[in-house]
Amino acid sequence: MRKILILAVVFSMLSLNGSLIFAKDEVIDPSLYEVEATDAQIDAYYNKIGEQRPYSTLNKAAASNVIGNVVDNLIFVKQESTSDSSGRITSETKYYKYTFKDSDEANTIQDTIESQQIFTPLNSLNTPGFTPNSFFPSEGDFRIHIAYDPLNVTTKFDSSTQNYRSAFLTETYRSPLQLAAGFIKSHPIIGFFTGAVLNNLIDGFKGKGDATGYQRLVVKYGQVYRNNQWRSYFETYQRETYWKHETFSYNSNGSLKSAVTNYYLPSTSGTSYWPFMWMRTGSFSKNNEIAEIALYQYSVEPNRSTPVLDFYRYEGGLENWATVGSFPY
């Protein structure tokens, strides 16, 4: 199973003059920031947006016994994907084999599977000799379905003033956090000037930059095969923020000299970039946990019509807002 990189690092947070300083125990590349919000901050966020914190339909006392106490081993075996006409990946489905721990909670789930199972196909996910390219799902099989919403432009969230190159060596962009007070800050913005505009700055002309955000929601559904169909029992998600940088240079009389726009977006062709900030729910990057909660919900409410919803818990970002690569899901 691919684990999200940020979980390998422990982060702490200090507040200073209304902004955030993050101290990391270990430096990894790309450098990452992440804050775990308190319950009070989470409740304040949901009150601010006028919604009740989700997860209310999950028996929390039971869930606390389930998480970490059901799945012994989760093994990735196969992936499928769908794309739109432009080649953009719109969804991915990842199938997993799993083994249970020796616990009362795991035994209860196994009993539910056995009571619902009519027959087991010869080549199901959890049978010996399984081959991934021609399997037939059976009662209790597990997969994670990932849906990628289209990117939507938001607003211009920061802008530099018209100035000389020397000013951009120290000036940074910033974008406000949602769960905690403060901002995610970029490297000095001189690094985001390119092409003719950068050449003009080097030659002594004034320049300016505008930062505009793009957002998308990535949703992971924990699905269990129930009564000959895949059903979603747990929904966890991440809101990602990407951006574009529009840069301008000016003649001595104030007229526009050059303009360049760079897009720092995810892509299936060409150069793809990480989001520079994100807000994710507590279980989004924990596939074992998604499996355990989905299997638990399957055992207590096999015919539920909607999945249990996770809630926002973590907020993070990058020091380098032009980090090449793809977020690991």
Rosetta blueprint (number, residue, H / E / L):
1 M L
2 R L
3 K L
4 I L
5 L H
6 I H
7 L H
8 A H
9 V L
10 V L
11 F E
12 S E
13 M E
14 L E
15 S E
16 L E
17 N L
18 G L
19 S E
20 L E
21 I E
22 F E
23 A E
24 K E
25 D L
26 E L
27 V L
28 I L
29 D L
30 P L
31 S L
32 L E
33 Y E
34 E E
35 V E
36 E E
37 A L
38 T L
39 D H
40 A H
41 Q H
42 I H
43 D H
44 A H
45 Y H
46 Y H
47 N H
48 K H
49 I L
50 G L
51 E L
52 Q L
53 R L
54 P L
55 Y L
56 S L
57 T L
58 L L
59 N L
60 K H
61 A H
62 A H
63 A H
64 S H
65 N H
66 V H
67 I L
68 G L
69 N L
70 V L
71 V E
72 D E
73 N E
74 L E
75 I E
76 F E
77 V E
78 K E
79 Q E
80 E E
81 S E
82 T E
83 S E
84 D L
85 S L
86 S L
87 G L
88 R L
89 I E
90 T E
91 S E
92 E E
93 T E
94 K E
95 Y E
96 Y E
97 K E
98 Y E
99 T E
100 F E
101 K L
102 D L
103 S L
104 D H
105 E H
106 A H
107 N H
108 T H
109 I H
110 Q H
111 D H
112 T H
113 I H
114 E H
115 S H
116 Q H
117 Q L
118 I L
119 F L
120 T L
121 P L
122 L L
123 N L
124 S L
125 L L
126 N L
127 T L
128 P L
129 G L
130 F L
131 T L
132 P H
133 N H
134 S H
135 F L
136 F L
137 P L
138 S L
139 E L
140 G L
141 D L
142 F E
143 R E
144 I E
145 H E
146 I E
147 A E
148 Y E
149 D L
150 P L
151 L L
152 N E
153 V E
154 T E
155 T E
156 K E
157 F E
158 D E
159 S E
160 S L
161 T L
162 Q L
163 N E
164 Y L
165 R H
166 S H
167 A H
168 F H
169 L L
170 T L
171 E L
172 T E
173 Y E
174 R E
175 S E
176 P E
177 L L
178 Q L
179 L L
180 A L
181 A L
182 G L
183 F E
184 I E
185 K E
186 S E
187 H E
188 P E
189 I H
190 I H
191 G H
192 F H
193 F L
194 T L
195 G H
196 A H
197 V H
198 L H
199 N H
200 N H
201 L H
202 I H
203 D L
204 G L
205 F L
206 K E
207 G E
208 K E
209 G E
210 D E
211 A E
212 T E
213 G E
214 Y E
215 Q E
216 R E
217 L E
218 V E
219 V E
220 K E
221 Y E
222 G E
223 Q E
224 V E
225 Y E
226 R E
227 N L
228 N L
229 Q E
230 W E
231 R E
232 S E
233 Y E
234 F E
235 E E
236 T E
237 Y E
238 Q E
239 R E
240 E E
241 T E
242 Y E
243 W E
244 K E
245 H E
246 E E
247 T E
248 F E
249 S E
250 Y E
251 N L
252 S L
253 N L
254 G L
255 S L
256 L E
257 K E
258 S E
259 A E
260 V E
261 T E
262 N E
263 Y E
264 Y E
265 L L
266 P L
267 S L
268 T L
269 S L
270 G L
271 T L
272 S L
273 Y E
274 W L
275 P L
276 F L
277 M E
278 W E
279 M E
280 R E
281 T E
282 G L
283 S L
284 F L
285 S L
286 K L
287 N H
288 N H
289 E H
290 I H
291 A H
292 E H
293 I H
294 A H
295 L H
296 Y H
297 Q H
298 Y H
299 S H
300 V H
301 E L
302 P L
303 N L
304 R L
305 S L
306 T L
307 P L
308 V E
309 L E
310 D L
311 F L
312 Y E
313 R E
314 Y E
315 E E
316 G E
317 G E
318 L E
319 E L
320 N L
321 W L
322 A L
323 T L
324 V E
325 G L
326 S L
327 F L
328 P L
329 Y L
